[in-house]
């Protein structure tokens, strides 16, 4: 990611993402790009740019990946403004529907032994992570700054 010098987005990445105690949330860059777009800057995606991440063989397991996907969902809700409108236990009803839809899609794919079953399961986990993040915020209140 790169920004032109003239693109003012405020004070850098949000502190709502990143490390929070023992939790490592992701998505700070998404919030930064949103602010840049709101400030009138233009975003460009170049599919020729490739980024490779080296991942140790011992980390390529569902036991490692699943918590990261759940944190991704929780981080998504932390990077956004708190939801407004009608909420059920701090969560918009549309998010419950999305999570239920994704869970249903995963169960349907699993029952039919489709090749995209794992992708659907991870999508379900991400949606559940969003719900979990909002529940965590609702029942415990906003996290204290570290």
N, CA, C and O atoms as a GROMACS GRO file, in nm:
protein
  584
    1UNK      N    1   0.085  -0.116   0.000
    1UNK     CA    2   0.000   0.000   0.000
    1UNK      C    3   0.090   0.123   0.000
    1UNK      O    4   0.192   0.128   0.069
    2UNK      N    5   0.052   0.219  -0.078
    2UNK     CA    6   0.128   0.343  -0.084
    2UNK      C    7   0.030   0.459  -0.098
    2UNK      O    8  -0.078   0.444  -0.155
    3UNK      N    9   0.069   0.574  -0.046
    3UNK     CA   10  -0.014   0.694  -0.054
    3UNK      C   11   0.072   0.807  -0.110
    3UNK      O   12   0.190   0.818  -0.080
    4UNK      N   13   0.010   0.892  -0.192
    4UNK     CA   14   0.080   1.012  -0.238
    4UNK      C   15   0.096   1.106  -0.120
    4UNK      O   16   0.015   1.108  -0.027
    5UNK      N   17   0.200   1.182  -0.125
    5UNK     CA   18   0.229   1.275  -0.016
    5UNK      C   19   0.114   1.371   0.009
    5UNK      O   20   0.090   1.409   0.124
    6UNK      N   21   0.041   1.412  -0.093
    6UNK     CA   22  -0.066   1.509  -0.078
    6UNK      C   23  -0.196   1.452  -0.024
    6UNK      O   24  -0.290   1.527   0.003
    7UNK      N   25  -0.203   1.323  -0.008
    7UNK     CA   26  -0.326   1.261   0.041
    7UNK      C   27  -0.325   1.259   0.193
    7UNK      O   28  -0.257   1.178   0.255
    8UNK      N   29  -0.401   1.349   0.251
    8UNK     CA   30  -0.406   1.357   0.397
    8UNK      C   31  -0.520   1.271   0.449
    8UNK      O   32  -0.636   1.294   0.415
    9UNK      N   33  -0.487   1.173   0.530
    9UNK     CA   34  -0.589   1.085   0.587
    9UNK      C   35  -0.598   1.098   0.738
    9UNK      O   36  -0.665   1.017   0.803
   10UNK      N   37  -0.534   1.196   0.793
   10UNK     CA   38  -0.540   1.212   0.937
   10UNK      C   39  -0.421   1.144   1.004
   10UNK      O   40  -0.315   1.130   0.944
   11UNK      N   41  -0.439   1.102   1.128
   11UNK     CA   42  -0.326   1.055   1.209
   11UNK      C   43  -0.286   0.910   1.187
   11UNK      O   44  -0.262   0.839   1.285
   12UNK      N   45  -0.277   0.862   1.065
   12UNK     CA   46  -0.229   0.726   1.040
   12UNK      C   47  -0.335   0.621   1.067
   12UNK      O   48  -0.454   0.650   1.069
   13UNK      N   49  -0.290   0.499   1.088
   13UNK     CA   50  -0.382   0.387   1.108
   13UNK      C   51  -0.457   0.402   1.240
   13UNK      O   52  -0.406   0.456   1.337
   14UNK      N   53  -0.578   0.352   1.240
   14UNK     CA   54  -0.660   0.354   1.360
   14UNK      C   55  -0.601   0.260   1.465
   14UNK      O   56  -0.542   0.158   1.431
   15UNK      N   57  -0.618   0.295   1.590
   15UNK     CA   58  -0.571   0.208   1.698
   15UNK      C   59  -0.679   0.108   1.738
   15UNK      O   60  -0.658   0.030   1.831
   16UNK      N   61  -0.794   0.109   1.670
   16UNK     CA   62  -0.900   0.013   1.702
   16UNK      C   63  -0.867  -0.126   1.649
   16UNK      O   64  -0.924  -0.225   1.696
   17UNK      N   65  -0.776  -0.136   1.552
   17UNK     CA   66  -0.735  -0.266   1.500
   17UNK      C   67  -0.600  -0.302   1.561
   17UNK      O   68  -0.564  -0.250   1.667
   18UNK      N   69  -0.526  -0.390   1.496
   18UNK     CA   70  -0.394  -0.428   1.544
   18UNK      C   71  -0.400  -0.508   1.672
   18UNK      O   72  -0.499  -0.577   1.698
   19UNK      N   73  -0.296  -0.501   1.751
   19UNK     CA   74  -0.289  -0.580   1.874
   19UNK      C   75  -0.368  -0.511   1.984
   19UNK      O   76  -0.356  -0.390   2.005
   20UNK      N   77  -0.449  -0.591   2.055
   20UNK     CA   78  -0.526  -0.545   2.170
   20UNK      C   79  -0.506  -0.649   2.279
   20UNK      O   80  -0.581  -0.746   2.288
   21UNK      N   81  -0.404  -0.628   2.362
   21UNK     CA   82  -0.371  -0.728   2.463
   21UNK      C   83  -0.321  -0.854   2.394
   21UNK      O   84  -0.224  -0.849   2.318
   22UNK      N   85  -0.386  -0.966   2.420
   22UNK     CA   86  -0.347  -1.094   2.358
   22UNK      C   87  -0.409  -1.112   2.220
   22UNK      O   88  -0.372  -1.205   2.148
   23UNK      N   89  -0.504  -1.025   2.183
   23UNK     CA   90  -0.573  -1.037   2.054
   23UNK      C   91  -0.499  -0.962   1.945
   23UNK      O   92  -0.446  -0.853   1.969
   24UNK      N   93  -0.494  -1.020   1.826
   24UNK     CA   94  -0.435  -0.953   1.711
   24UNK      C   95  -0.544  -0.939   1.606
   24UNK      O   96  -0.575  -1.034   1.534
   25UNK      N   97  -0.602  -0.819   1.597
   25UNK     CA   98  -0.704  -0.791   1.498
   25UNK      C   99  -0.638  -0.742   1.371
   25UNK      O  100  -0.527  -0.690   1.373
   26UNK      N  101  -0.707  -0.759   1.262
   26UNK     CA  102  -0.657  -0.712   1.134
   26UNK      C  103  -0.753  -0.606   1.081
   26UNK      O  104  -0.859  -0.583   1.138
   27UNK      N  105  -0.714  -0.541   0.971
   27UNK     CA  106  -0.806  -0.451   0.906
   27UNK      C  107  -0.776  -0.304   0.924
   27UNK      O  108  -0.854  -0.219   0.880
   28UNK      N  109  -0.663  -0.269   0.990
   28UNK     CA  110  -0.633  -0.127   1.007
   28UNK      C  111  -0.621  -0.057   0.872
   28UNK      O  112  -0.658   0.060   0.858
   29UNK      N  113  -0.568  -0.129   0.773
   29UNK     CA  114  -0.549  -0.067   0.641
   29UNK      C  115  -0.682  -0.038   0.573
   29UNK      O  116  -0.691   0.058   0.495
   30UNK      N  117  -0.784  -0.117   0.601
   30UNK     CA  118  -0.916  -0.093   0.541
   30UNK      C  119  -0.971   0.040   0.591
   30UNK      O  120  -1.024   0.119   0.514
   31UNK      N  121  -0.959   0.062   0.720
   31UNK     CA  122  -1.008   0.187   0.779
   31UNK      C  123  -0.928   0.305   0.725
   31UNK      O  124  -0.985   0.412   0.702
   32UNK      N  125  -0.799   0.288   0.704
   32UNK     CA  126  -0.715   0.395   0.651
   32UNK      C  127  -0.756   0.431   0.508
   32UNK      O  128  -0.762   0.549   0.473
   33UNK      N  129  -0.784   0.331   0.426
   33UNK     CA  130  -0.829   0.356   0.289
   33UNK      C  131  -0.965   0.424   0.289
   33UNK      O  132  -0.989   0.513   0.208
   34UNK      N  133  -1.055   0.383   0.379
   34UNK     CA  134  -1.186   0.449   0.388
   34UNK      C  135  -1.170   0.597   0.417
   34UNK      O  136  -1.238   0.680   0.357
   35UNK      N  137  -1.081   0.631   0.508
   35UNK     CA  138  -1.058   0.772   0.540
   35UNK      C  139  -0.997   0.847   0.422
   35UNK      O  140  -1.031   0.963   0.397
   36UNK      N  141  -0.907   0.781   0.350
   36UNK     CA  142  -0.846   0.845   0.233
   36UNK      C  143  -0.952   0.873   0.127
   36UNK      O  144  -0.953   0.981   0.068
   37UNK      N  145  -1.041   0.778   0.103
   37UNK     CA  146  -1.149   0.799   0.006
   37UNK      C  147  -1.242   0.911   0.050
   37UNK      O  148  -1.285   0.993  -0.031
   38UNK      N  149  -1.272   0.915   0.180
   38UNK     CA  150  -1.359   1.020   0.233
   38UNK      C  151  -1.292   1.158   0.220
   38UNK      O  152  -1.361   1.259   0.209
   39UNK      N  153  -1.158   1.161   0.221
   39UNK     CA  154  -1.085   1.287   0.208
   39UNK      C  155  -1.069   1.329   0.062
   39UNK      O  156  -1.007   1.431   0.032
   40UNK      N  157  -1.127   1.250  -0.030
   40UNK     CA  158  -1.121   1.285  -0.172
   40UNK      C  159  -1.007   1.222  -0.248
   40UNK      O  160  -0.988   1.253  -0.366
   41UNK      N  161  -0.931   1.135  -0.185
   41UNK     CA  162  -0.822   1.066  -0.255
   41UNK      C  163  -0.880   0.954  -0.340
   41UNK      O  164  -0.994   0.912  -0.321
   42UNK      N  165  -0.801   0.907  -0.432
   42UNK     CA  166  -0.845   0.801  -0.523
   42UNK      C  167  -0.769   0.674  -0.488
   42UNK      O  168  -0.649   0.679  -0.458
   43UNK      N  169  -0.836   0.560  -0.491
   43UNK     CA  170  -0.772   0.431  -0.466
   43UNK      C  171  -0.758   0.357  -0.598
   43UNK      O  172  -0.850   0.357  -0.680
   44UNK      N  173  -0.645   0.294  -0.617
   44UNK     CA  174  -0.619   0.218  -0.738
   44UNK      C  175  -0.574   0.079  -0.698
   44UNK      O  176  -0.488   0.063  -0.611
   45UNK      N  177  -0.631  -0.022  -0.763
   45UNK     CA  178  -0.590  -0.160  -0.740
   45UNK      C  179  -0.514  -0.207  -0.863
   45UNK      O  180  -0.563  -0.192  -0.975
   46UNK      N  181  -0.397  -0.263  -0.843
   46UNK     CA  182  -0.317  -0.315  -0.954
   46UNK      C  183  -0.300  -0.465  -0.933
   46UNK      O  184  -0.224  -0.507  -0.846
   47UNK      N  185  -0.370  -0.548  -1.011
   47UNK     CA  186  -0.363  -0.693  -0.991
   47UNK      C  187  -0.226  -0.752  -1.025
   47UNK      O  188  -0.201  -0.868  -0.995
   48UNK      N  189  -0.138  -0.673  -1.087
   48UNK     CA  190  -0.004  -0.724  -1.118
   48UNK      C  191   0.085  -0.727  -0.994
   48UNK      O  192   0.186  -0.798  -0.993
   49UNK      N  193   0.049  -0.652  -0.892
   49UNK     CA  194   0.129  -0.649  -0.770
   49UNK      C  195   0.096  -0.772  -0.688
   49UNK      O  196  -0.020  -0.798  -0.657
   50UNK      N  197   0.198  -0.846  -0.653
   50UNK     CA  198   0.180  -0.970  -0.577
   50UNK      C  199   0.257  -0.959  -0.446
   50UNK      O  200   0.372  -0.916  -0.445
   51UNK      N  201   0.195  -0.997  -0.339
   51UNK     CA  202   0.260  -0.999  -0.208
   51UNK      C  203   0.261  -1.144  -0.160
   51UNK      O  204   0.157  -1.210  -0.156
   52UNK      N  205   0.377  -1.192  -0.126
   52UNK     CA  206   0.390  -1.328  -0.074
   52UNK      C  207   0.414  -1.321   0.076
   52UNK      O  208   0.495  -1.243   0.125
   53UNK      N  209   0.342  -1.404   0.149
   53UNK     CA  210   0.361  -1.414   0.294
   53UNK      C  211   0.423  -1.550   0.323
   53UNK      O  212   0.370  -1.653   0.280
   54UNK      N  213   0.532  -1.551   0.394
   54UNK     CA  214   0.594  -1.677   0.434
   54UNK      C  215   0.525  -1.726   0.560
   54UNK      O  216   0.522  -1.656   0.662
   55UNK      N  217   0.470  -1.844   0.552
   55UNK     CA  218   0.399  -1.902   0.666
   55UNK      C  219   0.467  -2.034   0.699
   55UNK      O  220   0.481  -2.121   0.613
   56UNK      N  221   0.508  -2.049   0.824
   56UNK     CA  222   0.573  -2.173   0.867
   56UNK      C  223   0.477  -2.290   0.848
   56UNK      O  224   0.357  -2.277   0.869
   57UNK      N  225   0.531  -2.404   0.809
   57UNK     CA  226   0.449  -2.523   0.781
   57UNK      C  227   0.361  -2.560   0.901
   57UNK      O  228   0.247  -2.604   0.882
   58UNK      N  229   0.410  -2.542   1.021
   58UNK     CA  230   0.332  -2.576   1.141
   58UNK      C  231   0.211  -2.487   1.162
   58UNK      O  232   0.122  -2.521   1.240
   59UNK      N  233   0.206  -2.374   1.094
   59UNK     CA  234   0.093  -2.281   1.109
   59UNK      C  235  -0.016  -2.305   1.006
   59UNK      O  236  -0.122  -2.244   1.015
   60UNK      N  237   0.007  -2.392   0.910
   60UNK     CA  238  -0.093  -2.419   0.806
   60UNK      C  239  -0.181  -2.534   0.855
   60UNK      O  240  -0.175  -2.646   0.804
   61UNK      N  241  -0.262  -2.501   0.955
   61UNK     CA  242  -0.356  -2.597   1.014
   61UNK      C  243  -0.482  -2.520   1.050
   61UNK      O  244  -0.477  -2.400   1.079
   62UNK      N  245  -0.594  -2.589   1.049
   62UNK     CA  246  -0.720  -2.523   1.085
   62UNK      C  247  -0.716  -2.471   1.228
   62UNK      O  248  -0.777  -2.369   1.259
   63UNK      N  249  -0.646  -2.540   1.316
   63UNK     CA  250  -0.638  -2.497   1.456
   63UNK      C  251  -0.572  -2.360   1.469
   63UNK      O  252  -0.598  -2.288   1.565
   64UNK      N  253  -0.488  -2.323   1.374
   64UNK     CA  254  -0.424  -2.191   1.373
   64UNK      C  255  -0.506  -2.094   1.291
   64UNK      O  256  -0.522  -1.977   1.328
   65UNK      N  257  -0.558  -2.142   1.179
   65UNK     CA  258  -0.627  -2.054   1.084
   65UNK      C  259  -0.766  -2.011   1.134
   65UNK      O  260  -0.805  -1.896   1.114
   66UNK      N  261  -0.839  -2.101   1.197
   66UNK     CA  262  -0.975  -2.069   1.243
   66UNK      C  263  -0.978  -1.950   1.338
   66UNK      O  264  -1.057  -1.858   1.317
   67UNK      N  265  -0.895  -1.947   1.443
   67UNK     CA  266  -0.897  -1.828   1.529
   67UNK      C  267  -0.864  -1.699   1.453
   67UNK      O  268  -0.917  -1.593   1.485
   68UNK      N  269  -0.776  -1.709   1.353
   68UNK     CA  270  -0.742  -1.590   1.274
   68UNK      C  271  -0.863  -1.541   1.195
   68UNK      O  272  -0.883  -1.421   1.181
   69UNK      N  273  -0.944  -1.634   1.144
   69UNK     CA  274  -1.064  -1.595   1.068
   69UNK      C  275  -1.167  -1.533   1.162
   69UNK      O  276  -1.232  -1.436   1.126
   70UNK      N  277  -1.183  -1.589   1.281
   70UNK     CA  278  -1.274  -1.529   1.380
   70UNK      C  279  -1.228  -1.389   1.418
   70UNK      O  280  -1.309  -1.297   1.428
   71UNK      N  281  -1.096  -1.372   1.438
   71UNK     CA  282  -1.042  -1.239   1.470
   71UNK      C  283  -1.062  -1.143   1.354
   71UNK      O  284  -1.085  -1.023   1.376
   72UNK      N  285  -1.054  -1.194   1.231
   72UNK     CA  286  -1.078  -1.110   1.114
   72UNK      C  287  -1.218  -1.050   1.120
   72UNK      O  288  -1.236  -0.931   1.095
   73UNK      N  289  -1.317  -1.133   1.152
   73UNK     CA  290  -1.454  -1.083   1.166
   73UNK      C  291  -1.468  -0.983   1.279
   73UNK      O  292  -1.531  -0.879   1.262
   74UNK      N  293  -1.408  -1.014   1.394
   74UNK     CA  294  -1.414  -0.920   1.507
   74UNK      C  295  -1.343  -0.791   1.472
   74UNK      O  296  -1.390  -0.682   1.507
   75UNK      N  297  -1.230  -0.801   1.403
   75UNK     CA  298  -1.156  -0.681   1.362
   75UNK      C  299  -1.235  -0.596   1.264
   75UNK      O  300  -1.227  -0.474   1.266
   76UNK      N  301  -1.312  -0.663   1.176
   76UNK     CA  302  -1.396  -0.589   1.080
   76UNK      C  303  -1.492  -0.496   1.153
   76UNK      O  304  -1.507  -0.380   1.114
   77UNK      N  305  -1.556  -0.545   1.258
   77UNK     CA  306  -1.653  -0.460   1.328
   77UNK      C  307  -1.583  -0.354   1.411
   77UNK      O  308  -1.640  -0.247   1.434
   78UNK      N  309  -1.460  -0.380   1.457
   78UNK     CA  310  -1.386  -0.279   1.531
   78UNK      C  311  -1.342  -0.164   1.441
   78UNK      O  312  -1.332  -0.050   1.486
   79UNK      N  313  -1.316  -0.195   1.314
   79UNK     CA  314  -1.268  -0.093   1.221
   79UNK      C  315  -1.379  -0.003   1.171
   79UNK      O  316  -1.352   0.098   1.106
   80UNK      N  317  -1.504  -0.037   1.200
   80UNK     CA  318  -1.617   0.042   1.152
   80UNK      C  319  -1.677   0.122   1.268
   80UNK      O  320  -1.652   0.095   1.385
   81UNK      N  321  -1.757   0.219   1.232
   81UNK     CA  322  -1.831   0.294   1.333
   81UNK      C  323  -1.931   0.200   1.399
   81UNK      O  324  -1.981   0.107   1.334
   82UNK      N  325  -1.962   0.221   1.526
   82UNK     CA  326  -2.060   0.135   1.591
   82UNK      C  327  -2.192   0.135   1.513
   82UNK      O  328  -2.232   0.238   1.460
   83UNK      N  329  -2.259   0.020   1.507
   83UNK     CA  330  -2.383   0.013   1.429
   83UNK      C  331  -2.491   0.104   1.486
   83UNK      O  332  -2.500   0.124   1.608
   84UNK      N  333  -2.571   0.157   1.398
   84UNK     CA  334  -2.683   0.242   1.439
   84UNK      C  335  -2.812   0.172   1.400
   84UNK      O  336  -2.811   0.069   1.332
   85UNK      N  337  -2.922   0.227   1.443
   85UNK     CA  338  -3.052   0.169   1.409
   85UNK      C  339  -3.091   0.060   1.507
   85UNK      O  340  -3.040   0.054   1.619
   86UNK      N  341  -3.183  -0.024   1.462
   86UNK     CA  342  -3.235  -0.130   1.549
   86UNK      C  343  -3.128  -0.236   1.572
   86UNK      O  344  -3.068  -0.287   1.477
   87UNK      N  345  -3.106  -0.268   1.699
   87UNK     CA  346  -3.005  -0.368   1.735
   87UNK      C  347  -3.068  -0.473   1.825
   87UNK      O  348  -3.158  -0.443   1.904
   88UNK      N  349  -3.020  -0.594   1.814
   88UNK     CA  350  -3.061  -0.704   1.902
   88UNK      C  351  -2.935  -0.751   1.972
   88UNK      O  352  -2.849  -0.814   1.910
   89UNK      N  353  -2.922  -0.722   2.099
   89UNK     CA  354  -2.802  -0.752   2.177
   89UNK      C  355  -2.678  -0.688   2.114
   89UNK      O  356  -2.571  -0.750   2.108
   90UNK      N  357  -2.694  -0.565   2.066
   90UNK     CA  358  -2.583  -0.490   2.009
   90UNK      C  359  -2.550  -0.522   1.865
   90UNK      O  360  -2.452  -0.471   1.811
   91UNK      N  361  -2.630  -0.607   1.801
   91UNK     CA  362  -2.601  -0.653   1.664
   91UNK      C  363  -2.719  -0.619   1.573
   91UNK      O  364  -2.833  -0.645   1.610
   92UNK      N  365  -2.693  -0.562   1.455
   92UNK     CA  366  -2.802  -0.538   1.361
   92UNK      C  367  -2.864  -0.671   1.316
   92UNK      O  368  -2.790  -0.767   1.290
   93UNK      N  369  -2.995  -0.680   1.306
   93UNK     CA  370  -3.059  -0.805   1.261
   93UNK      C  371  -3.005  -0.855   1.127
   93UNK      O  372  -3.001  -0.976   1.104
   94UNK      N  373  -2.964  -0.765   1.039
   94UNK     CA  374  -2.911  -0.807   0.909
   94UNK      C  375  -2.784  -0.890   0.924
   94UNK      O  376  -2.757  -0.978   0.841
   95UNK      N  377  -2.705  -0.863   1.028
   95UNK     CA  378  -2.583  -0.940   1.050
   95UNK      C  379  -2.616  -1.081   1.099
   95UNK      O  380  -2.549  -1.178   1.062
   96UNK      N  381  -2.720  -1.093   1.182
   96UNK     CA  382  -2.764  -1.228   1.222
   96UNK      C  383  -2.810  -1.306   1.098
   96UNK      O  384  -2.778  -1.424   1.083
   97UNK      N  385  -2.884  -1.239   1.009
   97UNK     CA  386  -2.931  -1.306   0.887
   97UNK      C  387  -2.814  -1.349   0.800
   97UNK      O  388  -2.813  -1.459   0.745
   98UNK      N  389  -2.713  -1.261   0.787
   98UNK     CA  390  -2.596  -1.295   0.706
   98UNK      C  391  -2.522  -1.416   0.763
   98UNK      O  392  -2.483  -1.507   0.689
   99UNK      N  393  -2.505  -1.418   0.895
   99UNK     CA  394  -2.437  -1.531   0.959
   99UNK      C  395  -2.517  -1.659   0.939
   99UNK      O  396  -2.460  -1.764   0.910
  100UNK      N  397  -2.649  -1.651   0.956
  100UNK     CA  398  -2.734  -1.770   0.937
  100UNK      C  399  -2.729  -1.818   0.792
  100UNK      O  400  -2.725  -1.938   0.766
  101UNK      N  401  -2.730  -1.723   0.698
  101UNK     CA  402  -2.724  -1.759   0.556
  101UNK      C  403  -2.592  -1.830   0.524
  101UNK      O  404  -2.590  -1.931   0.454
  102UNK      N  405  -2.483  -1.777   0.577
  102UNK     CA  406  -2.353  -1.840   0.552
  102UNK      C  407  -2.344  -1.977   0.617
  102UNK      O  408  -2.289  -2.070   0.558
  103UNK      N  409  -2.397  -1.990   0.738
  103UNK     CA  410  -2.398  -2.122   0.802
  103UNK      C  411  -2.480  -2.221   0.722
  103UNK      O  412  -2.441  -2.337   0.706
  104UNK      N  413  -2.594  -2.176   0.673
  104UNK     CA  414  -2.678  -2.263   0.590
  104UNK      C  415  -2.608  -2.305   0.463
  104UNK      O  416  -2.619  -2.420   0.421
  105UNK      N  417  -2.536  -2.212   0.401
  105UNK     CA  418  -2.461  -2.243   0.280
  105UNK      C  419  -2.351  -2.345   0.306
  105UNK      O  420  -2.324  -2.433   0.224
  106UNK      N  421  -2.287  -2.332   0.423
  106UNK     CA  422  -2.183  -2.428   0.459
  106UNK      C  423  -2.243  -2.566   0.481
  106UNK      O  424  -2.190  -2.666   0.432
  107UNK      N  425  -2.353  -2.574   0.556
  107UNK     CA  426  -2.416  -2.704   0.580
  107UNK      C  427  -2.463  -2.768   0.450
  107UNK      O  428  -2.448  -2.889   0.432
  108UNK      N  429  -2.518  -2.688   0.360
  108UNK     CA  430  -2.563  -2.738   0.230
  108UNK      C  431  -2.444  -2.794   0.152
  108UNK      O  432  -2.453  -2.902   0.094
  109UNK      N  433  -2.332  -2.720   0.150
  109UNK     CA  434  -2.213  -2.766   0.077
  109UNK      C  435  -2.154  -2.891   0.142
  109UNK      O  436  -2.110  -2.982   0.072
  110UNK      N  437  -2.154  -2.896   0.275
  110UNK     CA  438  -2.100  -3.014   0.344
  110UNK      C  439  -2.184  -3.137   0.315
  110UNK      O  440  -2.130  -3.246   0.293
  111UNK      N  441  -2.315  -3.121   0.315
  111UNK     CA  442  -2.404  -3.235   0.290
  111UNK      C  443  -2.384  -3.289   0.148
  111UNK      O  444  -2.402  -3.408   0.124
  112UNK      N  445  -2.349  -3.203   0.057
  112UNK     CA  446  -2.330  -3.245  -0.083
  112UNK      C  447  -2.184  -3.270  -0.118
  112UNK      O  448  -2.151  -3.297  -0.234
  113UNK      N  449  -2.096  -3.260  -0.018
  113UNK     CA  450  -1.952  -3.282  -0.034
  113UNK      C  451  -1.896  -3.198  -0.149
  113UNK      O  452  -1.819  -3.246  -0.233
  114UNK      N  453  -1.935  -3.071  -0.150
  114UNK     CA  454  -1.888  -2.979  -0.254
  114UNK      C  455  -1.743  -2.939  -0.226
  114UNK      O  456  -1.701  -2.937  -0.110
  115UNK      N  457  -1.668  -2.907  -0.330
  115UNK     CA  458  -1.527  -2.868  -0.310
  115UNK      C  459  -1.511  -2.733  -0.239
  115UNK      O  460  -1.403  -2.705  -0.186
  116UNK      N  461  -1.616  -2.650  -0.236
  116UNK     CA  462  -1.604  -2.519  -0.171
  116UNK      C  463  -1.651  -2.523  -0.025
  116UNK      O  464  -1.676  -2.418   0.035
  117UNK      N  465  -1.664  -2.642   0.032
  117UNK     CA  466  -1.713  -2.655   0.170
  117UNK      C  467  -1.624  -2.580   0.269
  117UNK      O  468  -1.675  -2.511   0.357
  118UNK      N  469  -1.494  -2.594   0.257
  118UNK     CA  470  -1.403  -2.526   0.350
  118UNK      C  471  -1.416  -2.375   0.337
  118UNK      O  472  -1.422  -2.305   0.439
  119UNK      N  473  -1.422  -2.323   0.215
  119UNK     CA  474  -1.438  -2.178   0.196
  119UNK      C  475  -1.568  -2.130   0.260
  119UNK      O  476  -1.570  -2.025   0.324
  120UNK      N  477  -1.675  -2.206   0.242
  120UNK     CA  478  -1.803  -2.166   0.301
  120UNK      C  479  -1.798  -2.171   0.453
  120UNK      O  480  -1.856  -2.087   0.520
  121UNK      N  481  -1.727  -2.269   0.507
  121UNK     CA  482  -1.715  -2.280   0.652
  121UNK      C  483  -1.637  -2.161   0.707
  121UNK      O  484  -1.675  -2.102   0.808
  122UNK      N  485  -1.528  -2.124   0.640
  122UNK     CA  486  -1.449  -2.010   0.685
  122UNK      C  487  -1.528  -1.879   0.673
  122UNK      O  488  -1.516  -1.791   0.758
  123UNK      N  489  -1.609  -1.866   0.567
  123UNK     CA  490  -1.696  -1.749   0.555
  123UNK      C  491  -1.797  -1.742   0.669
  123UNK      O  492  -1.828  -1.634   0.719
  124UNK      N  493  -1.848  -1.858   0.709
  124UNK     CA  494  -1.939  -1.864   0.824
  124UNK      C  495  -1.868  -1.820   0.951
  124UNK      O  496  -1.924  -1.746   1.031
  125UNK      N  497  -1.745  -1.867   0.968
  125UNK     CA  498  -1.668  -1.830   1.087
  125UNK      C  499  -1.640  -1.680   1.090
  125UNK      O  500  -1.643  -1.619   1.197
  126UNK      N  501  -1.612  -1.621   0.975
  126UNK     CA  502  -1.588  -1.477   0.970
  126UNK      C  503  -1.715  -1.400   1.009
  126UNK      O  504  -1.707  -1.303   1.085
  127UNK      N  505  -1.831  -1.443   0.957
  127UNK     CA  506  -1.958  -1.376   0.992
  127UNK      C  507  -1.986  -1.392   1.141
  127UNK      O  508  -2.031  -1.298   1.206
  128UNK      N  509  -1.960  -1.510   1.195
  128UNK     CA  510  -1.979  -1.532   1.339
  128UNK      C  511  -1.881  -1.447   1.420
  128UNK      O  512  -1.914  -1.401   1.529
  129UNK      N  513  -1.760  -1.426   1.366
  129UNK     CA  514  -1.664  -1.338   1.433
  129UNK      C  515  -1.715  -1.195   1.441
  129UNK      O  516  -1.692  -1.126   1.541
  130UNK      N  517  -1.785  -1.149   1.336
  130UNK     CA  518  -1.845  -1.014   1.339
  130UNK      C  519  -1.950  -1.006   1.450
  130UNK      O  520  -1.953  -0.910   1.527
  131UNK      N  521  -2.037  -1.107   1.457
  131UNK     CA  522  -2.139  -1.109   1.562
  131UNK      C  523  -2.072  -1.113   1.699
  131UNK      O  524  -2.112  -1.040   1.790
  132UNK      N  525  -1.972  -1.196   1.714
  132UNK     CA  526  -1.901  -1.210   1.841
  132UNK      C  527  -1.838  -1.077   1.882
  132UNK      O  528  -1.845  -1.038   1.998
  133UNK      N  529  -1.775  -1.008   1.785
  133UNK     CA  530  -1.714  -0.879   1.817
  133UNK      C  531  -1.814  -0.777   1.867
  133UNK      O  532  -1.786  -0.703   1.961
  134UNK      N  533  -1.931  -0.773   1.805
  134UNK     CA  534  -2.034  -0.679   1.851
  134UNK      C  535  -2.092  -0.721   1.986
  134UNK      O  536  -2.122  -0.636   2.069
  135UNK      N  537  -2.107  -0.851   2.007
  135UNK     CA  538  -2.153  -0.899   2.139
  135UNK      C  539  -2.050  -0.860   2.246
  135UNK      O  540  -2.086  -0.812   2.353
  136UNK      N  541  -1.924  -0.881   2.216
  136UNK     CA  542  -1.817  -0.848   2.311
  136UNK      C  543  -1.823  -0.700   2.348
  136UNK      O  544  -1.811  -0.664   2.465
  137UNK      N  545  -1.841  -0.617   2.246
  137UNK     CA  546  -1.851  -0.472   2.270
  137UNK      C  547  -1.978  -0.439   2.350
  137UNK      O  548  -1.974  -0.356   2.441
  138UNK      N  549  -2.089  -0.505   2.316
  138UNK     CA  550  -2.218  -0.478   2.382
  138UNK      C  551  -2.216  -0.517   2.530
  138UNK      O  552  -2.262  -0.441   2.615
  139UNK      N  553  -2.163  -0.635   2.559
  139UNK     CA  554  -2.169  -0.685   2.696
  139UNK      C  555  -2.055  -0.636   2.784
  139UNK      O  556  -2.071  -0.629   2.906
  140UNK      N  557  -1.940  -0.602   2.726
  140UNK     CA  558  -1.826  -0.557   2.807
  140UNK      C  559  -1.802  -0.408   2.795
  140UNK      O  560  -1.727  -0.352   2.874
  141UNK      N  561  -1.864  -0.344   2.698
  141UNK     CA  562  -1.839  -0.202   2.676
  141UNK      C  563  -1.716  -0.184   2.589
  141UNK      O  564  -1.646  -0.282   2.560
  142UNK      N  565  -1.687  -0.061   2.547
  142UNK     CA  566  -1.571  -0.036   2.461
  142UNK      C  567  -1.442  -0.073   2.530
  142UNK      O  568  -1.429  -0.056   2.652
  143UNK      N  569  -1.345  -0.122   2.454
  143UNK     CA  570  -1.215  -0.159   2.509
  143UNK      C  571  -1.144  -0.033   2.554
  143UNK      O  572  -1.156   0.073   2.492
  144UNK      N  573  -1.070  -0.045   2.664
  144UNK     CA  574  -0.992   0.069   2.711
  144UNK      C  575  -0.868   0.085   2.625
  144UNK      O  576  -0.811  -0.015   2.580
  145UNK      N  577  -0.825   0.209   2.601
  145UNK     CA  578  -0.706   0.228   2.517
  145UNK      C  579  -0.583   0.169   2.582
  145UNK      O  580  -0.566   0.178   2.704
  146UNK      N  581  -0.496   0.106   2.500
  146UNK     CA  582  -0.374   0.046   2.558
  146UNK      C  583  -0.256   0.136   2.541
  146UNK      O  584  -0.146   0.102   2.583
   0.00000   0.00000   0.00000
